Amino acid sequence: MAEILIRQAVSPDIELLSRFDHTVKTECVWQMTQNVESGRIVTTFIENHLPREMRLTYPQSPDSLVERWKNYSSVLIACINTVPVGYVTFSAIFASDMLWVKDLVVDELWRRKSVATTLIQAANSWGASRHFSRMSIEMSSKNFPGISLVKKCGFEFSGYDDNFFNNNDIALFFSRYIK
């Protein structure tokens, strides 16, 4: 496999990135249950295997990337043989020394080839060079491949928000210290 190179996005890249396949295939989801009793609320997430594979749409419109990218602290692109194959977007939250990963996308042909892991490492390096202490990432509770990836990369579950995305999916938040 050719080397994965990371570079900063420039304006002409954004249209190409928005055309990537942003969907995710999964056979498992994190299902939320909530029990409310007197003086106590217990929320549980359970891995739930689906009867068949499901294809998830991306919780943000890929077309809106053209408008959103200007609001990010950085958009980094992974390239193989100079061809963009994935990207990560994040915002720097200076008050809490945190990087907030908003998008982590690898075009379908290039998945399971360490591109996403390399993008996470690049975001980590960006944050470390600017003295940030933590990195968080958000994703749908249905994105089991993404959940598995960030857990493998050392992220821990740090919270959720019901109906967070425009499609009303539950957002799960995972965080880790920047190394």
C-alpha positions as MATLAB code, in Angstrom:
seq = 'MAEILIRQAVSPDIELLSRFDHTVKTECVWQMTQNVESGRIVTTFIENHLPREMRLTYPQSPDSLVERWKNYSSVLIACINTVPVGYVTFSAIFASDMLWVKDLVVDELWRRKSVATTLIQAANSWGASRHFSRMSIEMSSKNFPGISLVKKCGFEFSGYDDNFFNNNDIALFFSRYIK';
ca = [
       0.000    0.000    0.000;
       1.250    3.478   -0.854;
       2.105    5.940    1.900;
      -0.721    8.069    3.313;
       0.235   11.745    3.221;
      -1.640   14.398    5.194;
      -2.011   17.981    4.039;
      -4.096   21.048    4.803;
      -7.210   21.450    2.625;
      -7.480   24.378    0.252;
     -10.651   25.817   -1.275;
     -10.644   23.732   -4.492;
     -10.512   20.498   -2.413;
     -13.821   21.065   -0.663;
     -16.062   20.279   -3.624;
     -14.197   16.993   -4.214;
     -14.457   16.038   -0.521;
     -18.201   16.677   -0.528;
     -18.546   14.094   -3.343;
     -16.981   11.298   -1.253;
     -19.239    8.419   -0.261;
     -20.185    9.519    3.267;
     -22.468    6.535    3.958;
     -21.571    3.799    6.442;
     -22.465    0.107    6.304;
     -23.151   -1.542    9.645;
     -24.624   -4.700   11.114;
     -24.610   -3.387   14.683;
     -25.757   -0.224   16.497;
     -25.615    1.147   20.032;
     -29.218    1.129   21.259;
     -30.113    3.530   24.069;
     -32.468    2.556   26.875;
     -33.458    4.854   29.689;
     -35.118    3.997   33.003;
     -36.569    6.812   35.066;
     -37.262    6.076   38.706;
     -37.841    8.256   41.711;
     -34.700   10.364   42.049;
     -32.712    8.420   39.455;
     -32.291    8.287   35.693;
     -30.287    5.386   34.281;
     -29.230    5.530   30.629;
     -27.659    2.455   29.065;
     -26.192    1.827   25.618;
     -26.267   -1.774   24.428;
     -24.618   -3.215   21.314;
     -27.512   -4.475   19.234;
     -26.835   -6.734   16.248;
     -29.157   -6.083   13.326;
     -30.820   -8.855   11.289;
     -29.194   -7.505    8.111;
     -26.679   -4.922    7.009;
     -27.875   -1.330    7.101;
     -26.474    1.624    5.137;
     -26.482    4.860    7.113;
     -26.652    8.288    5.578;
     -24.182   10.806    6.957;
     -25.755   12.901    9.744;
     -24.586   16.158    8.119;
     -25.288   17.002    4.494;
     -22.020   16.512    2.573;
     -23.097   19.457    0.397;
     -23.026   21.726    3.459;
     -19.277   21.088    3.814;
     -18.726   23.929    1.342;
     -20.322   26.342    3.853;
     -19.117   24.646    7.060;
     -15.410   24.276    6.287;
     -14.701   27.978    6.823;
     -15.876   27.656   10.447;
     -13.403   24.898   11.305;
      -9.969   25.426   12.795;
      -8.589   22.960   10.287;
      -9.529   20.550    7.517;
      -6.845   17.920    6.949;
      -6.844   15.662    3.911;
      -5.351   12.180    3.577;
      -3.869   11.540    0.129;
      -2.559    8.385   -1.495;
      -0.484    9.010   -4.630;
      -1.612   12.678   -4.446;
      -5.292   11.629   -4.642;
      -7.492   12.747   -1.702;
      -9.042    9.677   -0.040;
     -10.281   11.010    3.318;
     -10.558   14.056    5.533;
     -10.981   15.193    9.116;
     -12.445   18.512   10.251;
     -12.168   19.943   13.738;
     -12.694   23.048   15.789;
     -10.345   24.290   18.488;
     -12.109   25.161   21.731;
      -9.511   27.321   23.434;
     -11.391   27.802   26.736;
     -11.197   24.071   27.454;
      -7.972   23.208   25.554;
      -9.975   20.780   23.410;
     -10.135   19.822   19.743;
     -13.626   18.878   18.639;
     -13.636   16.517   15.632;
     -16.746   17.215   13.562;
     -16.139   15.043   10.483;
     -13.999   11.966    9.905;
     -14.676   10.623    6.417;
     -12.853    8.109    4.230;
     -14.129    7.454    0.711;
     -15.532    3.910    0.547;
     -12.844    2.414   -1.708;
     -10.133    3.402    0.817;
     -11.751    2.229    4.059;
     -10.052   -0.331    6.313;
      -6.617    0.763    5.058;
      -5.552    2.864    8.098;
      -6.625    6.164    6.502;
      -8.994    7.140    9.347;
      -6.420    6.185   11.989;
      -3.807    8.303   10.195;
      -6.232   11.256   10.097;
      -6.895   10.918   13.847;
      -3.134   10.845   14.469;
      -2.718   13.968   12.308;
      -5.436   15.816   14.254;
      -3.728   14.693   17.469;
      -0.381   16.086   16.226;
      -2.045   19.366   15.216;
      -3.487   19.681   18.726;
      -0.260   18.672   20.479;
       1.748   21.271   18.546;
      -0.683   23.922   19.795;
      -0.736   22.643   23.400;
      -4.292   21.282   23.460;
      -4.925   18.651   26.113;
      -7.984   16.720   24.873;
      -9.687   15.660   21.682;
     -13.376   14.731   21.340;
     -15.260   13.226   18.437;
     -18.985   12.991   17.770;
     -20.814   10.316   15.802;
     -24.187    8.652   15.405;
     -25.052    5.812   17.784;
     -25.689    3.784   14.617;
     -22.107    4.208   13.328;
     -20.700    1.020   14.841;
     -17.614    0.928   12.564;
     -16.757    4.479   13.677;
     -17.361    3.637   17.341;
     -15.068    0.614   17.041;
     -12.378    2.727   15.354;
     -12.278    5.482   17.969;
     -12.271    2.956   20.829;
      -9.297    1.242   19.136;
      -7.593    4.663   18.945;
      -7.890    5.159   22.712;
     -11.059    7.247   22.913;
     -13.489    6.615   25.763;
     -17.237    7.201   25.832;
     -17.838   10.651   27.328;
     -21.522   11.394   26.733;
     -24.448   11.610   24.375;
     -27.099   13.992   23.073;
     -30.485   12.702   21.922;
     -31.767   14.141   18.600;
     -28.439   15.950   18.110;
     -28.181   15.612   14.348;
     -30.582   16.995   11.728;
     -31.803   13.437   11.087;
     -32.635   13.101   14.847;
     -29.954   10.469   15.469;
     -28.395   10.248   18.904;
     -24.881   11.697   18.982;
     -22.296    9.785   20.983;
     -19.223   11.633   22.194;
     -15.839   10.003   22.731;
     -12.776   11.759   24.176;
      -9.115   11.119   24.884;
      -6.049   13.000   26.014;
      -3.830   14.345   23.270;
      -0.535   12.491   23.322;
];
